[in-house]
Amino acid sequence: MRHTLPLAPQFYVTAPQPCPYLPRRMERKLFTALQGDNAETLNDSLSKQGFRRSQNVLYRPACADCAACLSARIRVADFKPSRSQRKAWNRNADLKRQASAPWATEEQYALFRRYLDSRHANGGMADMDIFEFAAMIEETPIRSRVVEYSAPPEPGSRHRPLVAVSLTDILDDGLSMVYSFYEPDRIRASVGTYVILDHVEIAREAGLPYVYLGYWVPGSPKMGYKANYDALEIYKNGTWQDIGDPETHSGETHPLSVAPIAEQVARITLPDTRPIRG
């Protein structure tokens, strides 16, 4: 199925496939190519409308009978870490951050494999080889950074082992954490929490108002943790709003919560503010 407007991005819908977050549900994605001179502008605009980037594609869930996936972002100016998050920050205070242009390395891939094997052995990325991993990291038409976190060297060594990585896009209003992975042996140290907290600090230092975390999915153990962050907003019914009580969003799994694809496309606004007609 294709919905298009002359001289505008073309939007497509994927075929249904099993949902990775909620059992007994099927997912579809609405997506468009991210390319050309206006790639950054399009990415900035659609990110504000609940889209996410994967290489040179922007996508948003468009499931037939469920609207549970809600794009989430932290308001940097209002964010205050919880007690447990402050402990996670202190436990990882010895990590060193280094940000660079998106370039894949063998050490990154080795960490990525350990992370998948421990946390997502049956996920959609489980069979990703090093060439596909390099494409995920390096194929970006916009401003992106690889943010690496390394631990102190072992006794007798000068090498700081890599323990966490985030592929991060720089938007006009914030940082978008495209994909993160970390050393599974450091789960108890909450290194994943630390990486998010550090991105809040990076955004604060850069004067950027938001950190985009991807999708929060009510009822999903994999994605529910995002509701634990203070000053969290979700994109729902065409607007950003404070998450409030997470329990109030459980109705988004009801089939009547979903608008038809043509209506979803018609509501998308391009960077020049012209609406797309399906």
Accessible surface in RSA format (square Angstrom, percent):
REM  Atomic radii and reference values for relative SASA: ProtOr
REM  Chains: A
REM  Algorithm: Lee & Richards
REM  Probe-radius: 1.40
REM  Slices: 20
REM RES _ NUM      All-atoms   Total-Side   Main-Chain    Non-polar    All polar
REM                ABS   REL    ABS   REL    ABS   REL    ABS   REL    ABS   REL
RES MET A   1   146.24  75.7  86.75  57.4  59.49 141.7  97.90  83.2  48.34  64.0
RES ARG A   2   143.18  60.1 114.64  58.4  28.54  68.0  19.50  26.7 123.68  75.0
RES HIS A   3    22.33  12.2  19.68  13.7   2.65   6.8  18.15  18.7   4.18   4.9
RES THR A   4    57.09  40.6  42.01  42.6  15.08  36.0  36.98  49.7  20.12  30.4
RES LEU A   5    38.72  21.6  37.74  27.0   0.98   2.5  37.74  26.5   0.98   2.6
RES PRO A   6   105.83  77.1  90.40  82.4  15.43  56.1 101.59  83.9   4.25  26.4
RES LEU A   7   180.26 100.4 134.47  96.2  45.79 115.1 148.32 104.2  31.94  86.0
RES ALA A   8    14.91  13.7   0.00   0.0  14.91  33.9   3.54   5.0  11.37  30.1
RES PRO A   9    32.92  24.0  20.15  18.4  12.77  46.4  32.16  26.6   0.76   4.7
RES GLN A  10    70.77  39.6  65.32  47.7   5.45  13.0  13.96  29.7  56.81  43.1
RES PHE A  11     0.00   0.0   0.00   0.0   0.00   0.0   0.00   0.0   0.00   0.0
RES TYR A  12    75.11  35.1  75.11  42.7   0.00   0.0  57.43  43.2  17.68  21.8
RES VAL A  13    22.88  15.1   4.87   4.4  18.01  43.4   4.87   4.2  18.01  48.9
RES THR A  14    45.94  32.7  36.80  37.3   9.13  21.8  42.59  57.2   3.35   5.1
RES ALA A  15    77.83  71.6  60.71  93.7  17.12  38.9  66.30  93.4  11.53  30.6
RES PRO A  16    82.44  60.1  64.55  58.8  17.89  65.0  64.55  53.3  17.89 111.2
RES GLN A  17    86.82  48.5  85.71  62.6   1.11   2.6  19.41  41.3  67.41  51.1
RES PRO A  18   103.92  75.7  94.36  86.0   9.56  34.8  94.40  77.9   9.52  59.1
RES CYS A  19    28.11  21.3  11.84  13.2  16.27  38.2   0.66   1.7  27.44  29.6
RES PRO A  20    61.93  45.1  40.98  37.4  20.95  76.2  53.67  44.3   8.26  51.3
RES TYR A  21    65.26  30.5  54.15  30.8  11.11  28.9  20.25  15.2  45.01  55.5
RES LEU A  22    16.32   9.1  14.34  10.3   1.98   5.0  15.37  10.8   0.94   2.5
RES PRO A  23    90.74  66.1  73.15  66.7  17.59  63.9  84.57  69.8   6.17  38.3
RES ARG A  24   228.50  95.9 175.31  89.4  53.20 126.7  94.56 129.2 133.94  81.2
RES ARG A  25    65.59  27.5  58.61  29.9   6.97  16.6  10.51  14.4  55.08  33.4
RES MET A  26    93.96  48.7  89.10  59.0   4.86  11.6  69.93  59.5  24.03  31.8
RES GLU A  27    19.91  11.4  19.89  15.0   0.02   0.1   3.32   6.4  16.60  13.6
RES ARG A  28    45.87  19.3  45.37  23.1   0.50   1.2   6.15   8.4  39.72  24.1
RES LYS A  29    52.53  25.6  52.53  32.2   0.00   0.0  37.04  33.3  15.48  16.5
RES LEU A  30     0.03   0.0   0.03   0.0   0.00   0.0   0.03   0.0   0.00   0.0
RES PHE A  31    56.58  28.3  56.58  35.0   0.00   0.0  56.58  34.3   0.00   0.0
RES THR A  32     1.00   0.7   0.99   1.0   0.02   0.0   0.02   0.0   0.99   1.5
RES ALA A  33    48.06  44.2  37.82  58.4  10.24  23.3  38.51  54.2   9.55  25.3
RES LEU A  34     0.53   0.3   0.00   0.0   0.53   1.3   0.00   0.0   0.53   1.4
RES GLN A  35   126.37  70.7 110.39  80.7  15.98  38.1  35.19  74.9  91.18  69.2
RES GLY A  36    60.69  74.8   0.00   N/A  60.69  74.8  38.96 106.9  21.73  48.7
RES ASP A  37   155.60 109.0 115.21 114.7  40.39  95.5  37.62  88.5 117.98 117.7
RES ASN A  38   106.18  73.2 104.25 100.7   1.93   4.7  21.67  52.1  84.52  81.7
RES ALA A  39     3.12   2.9   2.54   3.9   0.58   1.3   2.96   4.2   0.16   0.4
RES GLU A  40    74.07  42.5  72.28  54.7   1.80   4.3  27.56  53.3  46.51  38.0
RES THR A  41    69.43  49.4  66.27  67.2   3.16   7.5  37.70  50.6  31.73  48.0
RES LEU A  42    14.96   8.3  14.96  10.7   0.00   0.0  14.96  10.5   0.00   0.0
RES ASN A  43     2.46   1.7   2.46   2.4   0.00   0.0   0.00   0.0   2.46   2.4
RES ASP A  44    23.41  16.4  23.04  22.9   0.36   0.9   4.19   9.9  19.22  19.2
RES SER A  45    18.96  16.0  13.86  18.5   5.10  11.8  10.81  23.0   8.16  11.4
RES LEU A  46     0.00   0.0   0.00   0.0   0.00   0.0   0.00   0.0   0.00   0.0
RES SER A  47     7.30   6.2   6.84   9.1   0.45   1.0   2.26   4.8   5.04   7.1
RES LYS A  48    68.87  33.6  65.13  40.0   3.74   8.9  60.20  54.2   8.67   9.2
RES GLN A  49    23.05  12.9  23.05  16.8   0.00   0.0  14.17  30.2   8.88   6.7
RES GLY A  50     1.54   1.9   0.00   N/A   1.54   1.9   1.47   4.0   0.08   0.2
RES PHE A  51     3.29   1.6   0.00   0.0   3.29   8.6   0.00   0.0   3.29   9.4
RES ARG A  52    19.05   8.0  17.10   8.7   1.94   4.6   6.39   8.7  12.65   7.7
RES ARG A  53    11.25   4.7   2.33   1.2   8.92  21.2   2.15   2.9   9.10   5.5
RES SER A  54    54.08  45.7  49.32  65.8   4.75  11.0  19.78  42.1  34.30  48.0
RES GLN A  55    53.07  29.7  50.82  37.1   2.25   5.4   4.85  10.3  48.22  36.6
RES ASN A  56    72.25  49.8  71.87  69.5   0.38   0.9   9.60  23.1  62.65  60.6
RES VAL A  57    45.55  30.0  45.55  41.2   0.00   0.0  45.55  39.6   0.00   0.0
RES LEU A  58     0.00   0.0   0.00   0.0   0.00   0.0   0.00   0.0   0.00   0.0
RES TYR A  59    45.75  21.4  45.75  26.0   0.00   0.0  13.88  10.4  31.87  39.3
RES ARG A  60    37.38  15.7  37.38  19.1   0.00   0.0  15.05  20.6  22.33  13.5
RES PRO A  61    31.47  22.9  18.83  17.2  12.64  46.0  18.94  15.6  12.53  77.9
RES ALA A  62     2.72   2.5   0.14   0.2   2.57   5.9   2.72   3.8   0.00   0.0
RES CYS A  63    14.15  10.7  12.01  13.4   2.14   5.0   0.03   0.1  14.12  15.2
RES ALA A  64    70.18  64.5  48.48  74.8  21.70  49.4  51.09  71.9  19.10  50.6
RES ASP A  65    59.14  41.4  59.14  58.9   0.00   0.0  16.50  38.8  42.64  42.5
RES CYS A  66    12.79   9.7   9.00  10.0   3.79   8.9   1.45   3.7  11.34  12.2
RES ALA A  67    32.95  30.3  23.70  36.6   9.25  21.0  32.47  45.7   0.48   1.3
RES ALA A  68     2.35   2.2   0.90   1.4   1.46   3.3   0.90   1.3   1.46   3.9
RES CYS A  69    32.13  24.3  15.47  17.3  16.66  39.2   0.39   1.0  31.74  34.2
RES LEU A  70     9.44   5.3   8.96   6.4   0.49   1.2   9.44   6.6   0.00   0.0
RES SER A  71     4.32   3.7   2.35   3.1   1.97   4.5   0.62   1.3   3.70   5.2
RES ALA A  72     0.00   0.0   0.00   0.0   0.00   0.0   0.00   0.0   0.00   0.0
RES ARG A  73    17.03   7.2  17.03   8.7   0.00   0.0   0.00   0.0  17.03  10.3
RES ILE A  74     0.00   0.0   0.00   0.0   0.00   0.0   0.00   0.0   0.00   0.0
RES ARG A  75    59.45  25.0  59.45  30.3   0.00   0.0  26.61  36.4  32.84  19.9
RES VAL A  76     4.61   3.0   4.50   4.1   0.11   0.3   4.50   3.9   0.11   0.3
RES ALA A  77    92.44  85.0  61.05  94.2  31.39  71.4  66.77  94.0  25.67  68.0
RES ASP A  78    69.67  48.8  62.79  62.5   6.88  16.3  15.96  37.6  53.71  53.6
RES PHE A  79    14.55   7.3   5.42   3.4   9.13  23.8   5.42   3.3   9.13  26.1
RES LYS A  80   147.20  71.8 142.73  87.6   4.47  10.6 103.78  93.4  43.42  46.3
RES PRO A  81    50.98  37.2  44.91  40.9   6.07  22.1  44.91  37.1   6.07  37.7
RES SER A  82    48.06  40.6  36.88  49.2  11.18  25.8  45.36  96.6   2.70   3.8
RES ARG A  83   168.29  70.7 163.05  83.1   5.25  12.5  54.62  74.7 113.67  68.9
RES SER A  84    75.18  63.5  69.32  92.5   5.86  13.5  49.14 104.7  26.04  36.5
RES GLN A  85     9.80   5.5   9.39   6.9   0.41   1.0   5.39  11.5   4.41   3.3
RES ARG A  86   122.55  51.5 120.52  61.4   2.04   4.8  48.92  66.9  73.63  44.6
RES LYS A  87    99.62  48.6  97.74  60.0   1.89   4.5  56.79  51.1  42.84  45.6
RES ALA A  88     1.20   1.1   1.20   1.9   0.00   0.0   1.20   1.7   0.00   0.0
RES TRP A  89    86.98  34.9  86.98  42.1   0.00   0.0  60.21  32.1  26.77  43.4
RES ASN A  90   104.58  72.1  89.03  86.0  15.55  37.4  26.43  63.6  78.15  75.5
RES ARG A  91   114.08  47.9  87.56  44.6  26.51  63.1  57.17  78.1  56.91  34.5
RES ASN A  92     0.00   0.0   0.00   0.0   0.00   0.0   0.00   0.0   0.00   0.0
RES ALA A  93    71.85  66.1  42.98  66.3  28.88  65.7  46.86  66.0  24.99  66.2
RES ASP A  94    72.93  51.1  54.44  54.2  18.48  43.7  40.32  94.9  32.61  32.5
RES LEU A  95    15.97   8.9   0.03   0.0  15.94  40.1   0.11   0.1  15.86  42.7
RES LYS A  96   113.77  55.5 108.41  66.5   5.36  12.8  60.59  54.5  53.18  56.7
RES ARG A  97    94.20  39.6  70.47  35.9  23.73  56.5  19.96  27.3  74.24  45.0
RES GLN A  98   106.27  59.4 101.71  74.3   4.56  10.9  28.62  60.9  77.66  58.9
RES ALA A  99    58.82  54.1  29.45  45.4  29.37  66.8  29.45  41.5  29.37  77.8
RES SER A 100    47.39  40.0  40.13  53.6   7.25  16.7  33.63  71.6  13.76  19.3
RES ALA A 101    67.84  62.4  59.40  91.7   8.44  19.2  59.68  84.0   8.16  21.6
RES PRO A 102    27.69  20.2  18.90  17.2   8.78  31.9  18.90  15.6   8.78  54.6
RES TRP A 103   173.56  69.7 170.82  82.7   2.74   6.4 148.02  78.9  25.55  41.4
RES ALA A 104    16.31  15.0   4.89   7.5  11.42  26.0   5.04   7.1  11.27  29.8
RES THR A 105    56.01  39.8  46.78  47.4   9.23  22.0  53.53  71.9   2.49   3.8
RES GLU A 106   138.41  79.5 130.31  98.6   8.10  19.3  44.98  87.0  93.44  76.3
RES GLU A 107    71.45  41.0  63.08  47.7   8.37  19.9  38.64  74.7  32.81  26.8
RES GLN A 108     2.82   1.6   2.82   2.1   0.00   0.0   0.00   0.0   2.82   2.1
RES TYR A 109    39.58  18.5  39.58  22.5   0.00   0.0  28.18  21.2  11.40  14.0
RES ALA A 110    43.78  40.3  37.58  58.0   6.20  14.1  42.94  60.5   0.84   2.2
RES LEU A 111     0.22   0.1   0.22   0.2   0.00   0.0   0.22   0.2   0.00   0.0
RES PHE A 112     0.00   0.0   0.00   0.0   0.00   0.0   0.00   0.0   0.00   0.0
RES ARG A 113    52.19  21.9  52.19  26.6   0.00   0.0  28.61  39.1  23.58  14.3
RES ARG A 114   102.18  42.9  96.54  49.2   5.64  13.4  59.05  80.7  43.13  26.1
RES TYR A 115    19.43   9.1  19.43  11.1   0.00   0.0   0.09   0.1  19.35  23.9
RES LEU A 116     2.15   1.2   2.15   1.5   0.00   0.0   2.15   1.5   0.00   0.0
RES ASP A 117    90.85  63.6  71.69  71.4  19.16  45.3  28.47  67.0  62.39  62.2
RES SER A 118    66.04  55.8  27.72  37.0  38.32  88.3  20.81  44.3  45.23  63.4
RES ARG A 119   113.33  47.6  85.78  43.7  27.55  65.6  10.32  14.1 103.01  62.4
RES HIS A 120    51.47  28.1  46.08  32.0   5.38  13.8  37.23  38.4  14.24  16.6
RES ALA A 121    59.32  54.5  39.85  61.5  19.46  44.3  41.82  58.9  17.50  46.4
RES ASN A 122   154.72 106.7 117.87 113.9  36.86  88.7  38.76  93.3 115.96 112.1
RES GLY A 123    25.51  31.5   0.00   N/A  25.51  31.5  15.44  42.4  10.07  22.6
RES GLY A 124    91.14 112.4   0.00   N/A  91.14 112.4  44.88 123.2  46.26 103.6
RES MET A 125    60.47  31.3  58.36  38.6   2.11   5.0  57.23  48.7   3.24   4.3
RES ALA A 126    20.97  19.3  14.88  23.0   6.09  13.9  14.95  21.1   6.02  15.9
RES ASP A 127   137.35  96.2 112.71 112.2  24.64  58.3  42.46  99.9  94.88  94.6
RES MET A 128    33.01  17.1  27.49  18.2   5.53  13.2  30.13  25.6   2.88   3.8
RES ASP A 129    64.27  45.0  62.36  62.1   1.91   4.5  30.43  71.6  33.84  33.7
RES ILE A 130    62.08  35.3  60.80  45.3   1.28   3.1  60.80  43.8   1.28   3.5
RES PHE A 131   161.66  80.9 153.52  95.1   8.14  21.2 155.23  94.1   6.43  18.4
RES GLU A 132    89.16  51.2  84.41  63.9   4.75  11.3  35.93  69.5  53.23  43.5
RES PHE A 133     0.12   0.1   0.12   0.1   0.00   0.0   0.12   0.1   0.00   0.0
RES ALA A 134    26.41  24.3  26.08  40.3   0.33   0.7  26.41  37.2   0.00   0.0
RES ALA A 135    23.69  21.8  19.20  29.6   4.49  10.2  23.12  32.6   0.57   1.5
RES MET A 136    15.29   7.9  14.61   9.7   0.68   1.6  13.12  11.2   2.17   2.9
RES ILE A 137     0.30   0.2   0.28   0.2   0.03   0.1   0.28   0.2   0.03   0.1
RES GLU A 138    58.32  33.5  41.80  31.6  16.52  39.3  11.69  22.6  46.63  38.1
RES GLU A 139    88.66  50.9  81.12  61.4   7.54  18.0  38.34  74.2  50.32  41.1
RES THR A 140    29.28  20.8   4.41   4.5  24.88  59.3   5.70   7.7  23.58  35.6
RES PRO A 141    54.28  39.6  20.89  19.0  33.38 121.4  35.23  29.1  19.05 118.4
RES ILE A 142    15.35   8.7   1.93   1.4  13.43  32.4   5.69   4.1   9.67  26.2
RES ARG A 143   116.66  49.0 111.81  57.0   4.85  11.6  45.37  62.0  71.29  43.2
RES SER A 144     2.22   1.9   0.00   0.0   2.22   5.1   0.00   0.0   2.22   3.1
RES ARG A 145    90.02  37.8  90.02  45.9   0.00   0.0  14.23  19.4  75.79  45.9
RES VAL A 146     0.35   0.2   0.35   0.3   0.00   0.0   0.35   0.3   0.00   0.0
RES VAL A 147     5.38   3.5   5.38   4.9   0.00   0.0   5.38   4.7   0.00   0.0
RES GLU A 148    36.03  20.7  35.53  26.9   0.50   1.2   4.05   7.8  31.98  26.1
RES TYR A 149     0.70   0.3   0.70   0.4   0.00   0.0   0.70   0.5   0.00   0.0
RES SER A 150    17.45  14.7  17.31  23.1   0.13   0.3   9.68  20.6   7.77  10.9
RES ALA A 151     8.81   8.1   8.81  13.6   0.00   0.0   8.81  12.4   0.00   0.0
RES PRO A 152    54.48  39.7  47.72  43.5   6.76  24.6  47.72  39.4   6.76  42.0
RES PRO A 153    52.70  38.4  36.06  32.9  16.64  60.5  36.06  29.8  16.64 103.4
RES GLU A 154   116.74  67.0 113.06  85.5   3.69   8.8  47.56  92.0  69.18  56.5
RES PRO A 155   132.01  96.2  98.77  90.0  33.24 120.8 111.05  91.7  20.96 130.2
RES GLY A 156    93.82 115.7   0.00   N/A  93.82 115.7  45.34 124.4  48.48 108.6
RES SER A 157    49.55  41.9  32.82  43.8  16.73  38.5  26.26  55.9  23.29  32.6
RES ARG A 158   234.19  98.3 206.28 105.2  27.91  66.5  85.30 116.6 148.90  90.2
RES HIS A 159   106.28  58.1  96.33  67.0   9.95  25.5  74.46  76.7  31.82  37.0
RES ARG A 160    72.66  30.5  62.85  32.0   9.81  23.3  29.60  40.5  43.06  26.1
RES PRO A 161    41.87  30.5  41.87  38.2   0.00   0.0  41.87  34.6   0.00   0.0
RES LEU A 162    12.63   7.0   8.19   5.9   4.44  11.2   8.29   5.8   4.33  11.7
RES VAL A 163     7.92   5.2   7.92   7.2   0.00   0.0   7.92   6.9   0.00   0.0
RES ALA A 164     0.18   0.2   0.18   0.3   0.00   0.0   0.18   0.3   0.00   0.0
RES VAL A 165     0.24   0.2   0.02   0.0   0.22   0.5   0.02   0.0   0.22   0.6
RES SER A 166     0.00   0.0   0.00   0.0   0.00   0.0   0.00   0.0   0.00   0.0
RES LEU A 167     2.05   1.1   1.92   1.4   0.13   0.3   1.92   1.3   0.13   0.3
RES THR A 168     3.58   2.5   3.58   3.6   0.00   0.0   3.58   4.8   0.00   0.0
RES ASP A 169     1.34   0.9   1.34   1.3   0.00   0.0   0.01   0.0   1.32   1.3
RES ILE A 170    36.03  20.5  28.07  20.9   7.97  19.2  28.07  20.2   7.97  21.6
RES LEU A 171     2.49   1.4   1.20   0.9   1.29   3.3   1.59   1.1   0.90   2.4
RES ASP A 172    90.20  63.2  58.09  57.8  32.11  75.9  37.98  89.4  52.22  52.1
RES ASP A 173    17.66  12.4  17.02  16.9   0.64   1.5  15.09  35.5   2.58   2.6
RES GLY A 174     0.00   0.0   0.00   N/A   0.00   0.0   0.00   0.0   0.00   0.0
RES LEU A 175     9.38   5.2   9.38   6.7   0.00   0.0   9.38   6.6   0.00   0.0
RES SER A 176     9.67   8.2   9.67  12.9   0.00   0.0   1.76   3.7   7.91  11.1
RES MET A 177    13.89   7.2   9.14   6.0   4.75  11.3   8.74   7.4   5.15   6.8
RES VAL A 178    26.20  17.2   9.99   9.0  16.21  39.1  10.32   9.0  15.88  43.1
RES TYR A 179    46.67  21.8  42.78  24.3   3.89  10.1  42.56  32.0   4.11   5.1
RES SER A 180    34.99  29.6  24.12  32.2  10.87  25.0  22.64  48.2  12.35  17.3
RES PHE A 181     1.89   0.9   0.98   0.6   0.91   2.4   0.98   0.6   0.91   2.6
RES TYR A 182    30.12  14.1  30.12  17.1   0.00   0.0  15.49  11.6  14.63  18.0
RES GLU A 183    21.88  12.6  21.88  16.6   0.00   0.0  10.93  21.1  10.95   8.9
RES PRO A 184    20.82  15.2  13.28  12.1   7.54  27.4  13.43  11.1   7.39  45.9
RES ASP A 185   130.69  91.5  96.52  96.1  34.17  80.8  30.38  71.5 100.31 100.0
RES ARG A 186    49.69  20.9  47.77  24.4   1.91   4.6  17.87  24.4  31.82  19.3
RES ILE A 187    68.90  39.2  60.58  45.1   8.31  20.0  62.05  44.7   6.85  18.6
RES ARG A 188   228.62  96.0 207.35 105.7  21.27  50.6  85.02 116.2 143.60  87.0
RES ALA A 189    22.38  20.6  19.44  30.0   2.93   6.7  20.91  29.5   1.46   3.9
RES SER A 190    32.83  27.7  25.87  34.5   6.97  16.0  10.16  21.6  22.67  31.8
RES VAL A 191     0.21   0.1   0.00   0.0   0.21   0.5   0.00   0.0   0.21   0.6
RES GLY A 192    20.02  24.7   0.00   N/A  20.02  24.7  15.69  43.1   4.32   9.7
RES THR A 193    34.80  24.7  30.62  31.0   4.18  10.0   4.68   6.3  30.12  45.5
RES TYR A 194    16.29   7.6  16.29   9.3   0.00   0.0   0.29   0.2  16.00  19.7
RES VAL A 195     3.69   2.4   3.69   3.3   0.00   0.0   3.69   3.2   0.00   0.0
RES ILE A 196    13.16   7.5  13.16   9.8   0.00   0.0  13.16   9.5   0.00   0.0
RES LEU A 197     8.44   4.7   6.91   4.9   1.53   3.8   7.08   5.0   1.35   3.6
RES ASP A 198     5.52   3.9   5.52   5.5   0.00   0.0   0.17   0.4   5.35   5.3
RES HIS A 199     0.20   0.1   0.20   0.1   0.00   0.0   0.18   0.2   0.02   0.0
RES VAL A 200     0.87   0.6   0.87   0.8   0.00   0.0   0.87   0.8   0.00   0.0
RES GLU A 201    56.28  32.3  56.28  42.6   0.00   0.0  13.73  26.6  42.55  34.7
RES ILE A 202    34.21  19.5  33.53  25.0   0.68   1.6  33.53  24.1   0.68   1.8
RES ALA A 203     0.00   0.0   0.00   0.0   0.00   0.0   0.00   0.0   0.00   0.0
RES ARG A 204    99.04  41.6  82.65  42.1  16.38  39.0  53.73  73.4  45.30  27.5
RES GLU A 205   132.45  76.0  91.07  68.9  41.38  98.5  50.98  98.6  81.47  66.5
RES ALA A 206    65.17  59.9  29.09  44.9  36.08  82.1  41.66  58.7  23.51  62.3
RES GLY A 207    65.40  80.6   0.00   N/A  65.40  80.6  37.46 102.8  27.94  62.6
RES LEU A 208    30.42  16.9  27.71  19.8   2.71   6.8  28.14  19.8   2.28   6.1
RES PRO A 209    61.95  45.1  53.30  48.6   8.65  31.4  60.36  49.8   1.58   9.9
RES TYR A 210    43.48  20.3  43.48  24.7   0.00   0.0  11.21   8.4  32.27  39.8
RES VAL A 211     0.00   0.0   0.00   0.0   0.00   0.0   0.00   0.0   0.00   0.0
RES TYR A 212     5.66   2.6   5.66   3.2   0.00   0.0   5.66   4.3   0.00   0.0
RES LEU A 213    12.19   6.8   2.39   1.7   9.79  24.6   2.96   2.1   9.22  24.8
RES GLY A 214     4.12   5.1   0.00   N/A   4.12   5.1   3.84  10.5   0.28   0.6
RES TYR A 215    14.59   6.8  13.36   7.6   1.23   3.2  13.36  10.0   1.23   1.5
RES TRP A 216     6.29   2.5   6.29   3.0   0.00   0.0   4.55   2.4   1.74   2.8
RES VAL A 217     0.25   0.2   0.25   0.2   0.00   0.0   0.25   0.2   0.00   0.0
RES PRO A 218    10.49   7.6   6.20   5.7   4.28  15.6   8.58   7.1   1.90  11.8
RES GLY A 219    72.95  90.0   0.00   N/A  72.95  90.0  41.50 113.9  31.46  70.5
RES SER A 220     3.21   2.7   0.05   0.1   3.16   7.3   0.75   1.6   2.47   3.5
RES PRO A 221   128.67  93.8  94.47  86.1  34.19 124.3 107.46  88.7  21.20 131.8
RES LYS A 222    96.00  46.8  78.11  47.9  17.88  42.6  62.65  56.4  33.35  35.5
RES MET A 223    26.74  13.8  26.74  17.7   0.00   0.0  13.37  11.4  13.37  17.7
RES GLY A 224    26.67  32.9   0.00   N/A  26.67  32.9  19.49  53.5   7.17  16.1
RES TYR A 225    98.12  45.8  91.45  52.0   6.67  17.4  68.06  51.1  30.06  37.1
RES LYS A 226     8.44   4.1   8.44   5.2   0.00   0.0   1.85   1.7   6.59   7.0
RES ALA A 227    26.13  24.0   8.85  13.7  17.28  39.3   8.85  12.5  17.28  45.8
RES ASN A 228   104.40  72.0  83.48  80.7  20.92  50.4  23.56  56.7  80.84  78.1
RES TYR A 229    11.87   5.5   6.23   3.5   5.65  14.7   3.75   2.8   8.12  10.0
RES ASP A 230    61.70  43.2  52.61  52.4   9.09  21.5  20.01  47.1  41.68  41.6
RES ALA A 231    10.92  10.0   1.12   1.7   9.80  22.3   5.16   7.3   5.76  15.3
RES LEU A 232     1.61   0.9   0.00   0.0   1.61   4.0   0.00   0.0   1.61   4.3
RES GLU A 233    17.20   9.9  17.20  13.0   0.00   0.0   0.44   0.9  16.76  13.7
RES ILE A 234     0.00   0.0   0.00   0.0   0.00   0.0   0.00   0.0   0.00   0.0
RES TYR A 235    37.69  17.6  32.61  18.6   5.08  13.2  18.57  14.0  19.13  23.6
RES LYS A 236    27.99  13.7  25.35  15.6   2.64   6.3  12.07  10.9  15.92  17.0
RES ASN A 237   129.42  89.3  88.49  85.5  40.93  98.6  33.56  80.8  95.86  92.7
RES GLY A 238    54.80  67.6   0.00   N/A  54.80  67.6  22.71  62.3  32.09  71.9
RES THR A 239    70.42  50.1  66.44  67.4   3.97   9.5  43.49  58.4  26.93  40.7
RES TRP A 240    45.31  18.2  23.29  11.3  22.02  51.7  23.29  12.4  22.02  35.7
RES GLN A 241    62.39  34.9  55.13  40.3   7.26  17.3  27.55  58.6  34.84  26.4
RES ASP A 242    79.86  55.9  61.86  61.6  18.00  42.6  33.42  78.6  46.45  46.3
RES ILE A 243    15.47   8.8  13.42  10.0   2.05   4.9  13.42   9.7   2.05   5.6
RES GLY A 244    47.08  58.1   0.00   N/A  47.08  58.1  36.83 101.1  10.25  23.0
RES ASP A 245    81.16  56.9  67.37  67.1  13.79  32.6  31.77  74.8  49.39  49.3
RES PRO A 246    50.09  36.5  47.05  42.9   3.05  11.1  47.27  39.0   2.83  17.6
RES GLU A 247   133.63  76.7 123.39  93.3  10.24  24.4  49.60  95.9  84.03  68.6
RES THR A 248    94.87  67.5  63.93  64.8  30.94  73.7  66.33  89.1  28.54  43.1
RES HIS A 249     8.46   4.6   8.33   5.8   0.13   0.3   8.17   8.4   0.30   0.3
RES SER A 250    67.09  56.7  61.14  81.6   5.95  13.7  35.65  75.9  31.44  44.0
RES GLY A 251    44.29  54.6   0.00   N/A  44.29  54.6  38.04 104.4   6.25  14.0
RES GLU A 252    26.60  15.3  26.60  20.1   0.00   0.0   0.06   0.1  26.54  21.7
RES THR A 253    34.60  24.6  33.65  34.1   0.95   2.3  12.98  17.4  21.62  32.7
RES HIS A 254    92.76  50.7  88.92  61.8   3.84   9.8  60.92  62.8  31.84  37.1
RES PRO A 255    71.27  51.9  63.70  58.1   7.57  27.5  63.70  52.6   7.57  47.0
RES LEU A 256   157.56  87.7 127.92  91.5  29.64  74.5 130.66  91.8  26.91  72.4
RES SER A 257    43.88  37.1  10.06  13.4  33.81  77.9  22.47  47.8  21.41  30.0
RES VAL A 258    32.99  21.7  10.21   9.2  22.77  54.9  12.90  11.2  20.08  54.5
RES ALA A 259    22.96  21.1  12.11  18.7  10.85  24.7  17.35  24.4   5.61  14.9
RES PRO A 260    89.31  65.1  76.52  69.8  12.78  46.5  88.79  73.3   0.52   3.2
RES ILE A 261    14.78   8.4  10.19   7.6   4.59  11.1  10.19   7.3   4.59  12.4
RES ALA A 262    49.01  45.1  45.47  70.2   3.54   8.1  45.74  64.4   3.27   8.7
RES GLU A 263    69.25  39.8  63.11  47.7   6.13  14.6  30.36  58.7  38.88  31.7
RES GLN A 264    21.43  12.0  20.00  14.6   1.42   3.4  11.69  24.9   9.74   7.4
RES VAL A 265     0.00   0.0   0.00   0.0   0.00   0.0   0.00   0.0   0.00   0.0
RES ALA A 266    31.18  28.7  25.59  39.5   5.59  12.7  25.71  36.2   5.47  14.5
RES ARG A 267   150.20  63.1 125.09  63.8  25.10  59.8  61.54  84.1  88.66  53.7
RES ILE A 268     1.70   1.0   0.44   0.3   1.25   3.0   1.69   1.2   0.00   0.0
RES THR A 269    49.61  35.3  49.61  50.3   0.00   0.0  25.97  34.9  23.64  35.7
RES LEU A 270     8.25   4.6   6.38   4.6   1.88   4.7   6.38   4.5   1.88   5.0
RES PRO A 271    55.72  40.6  25.38  23.1  30.34 110.3  31.15  25.7  24.57 152.7
RES ASP A 272    77.16  54.0  52.57  52.3  24.58  58.1  48.19 113.4  28.97  28.9
RES THR A 273   103.85  73.9  90.94  92.2  12.91  30.8  66.20  88.9  37.64  56.9
RES ARG A 274   108.67  45.6 106.73  54.4   1.94   4.6  58.02  79.3  50.64  30.7
RES PRO A 275    55.33  40.3  51.75  47.2   3.57  13.0  51.75  42.7   3.57  22.2
RES ILE A 276     0.00   0.0   0.00   0.0   0.00   0.0   0.00   0.0   0.00   0.0
RES ARG A 277   147.03  61.7 144.06  73.4   2.98   7.1  56.45  77.2  90.58  54.9
RES GLY A 278    61.07  75.3   0.00   N/A  61.07  75.3  19.89  54.6  41.18  92.2
END  Absolute sums over single chains surface
CHAIN  1 A    14046.4      11193.3       2853.1       7595.7       6450.7
END  Absolute sums over all chains
TOTAL         14046.4      11193.3       2853.1       7595.7       6450.7
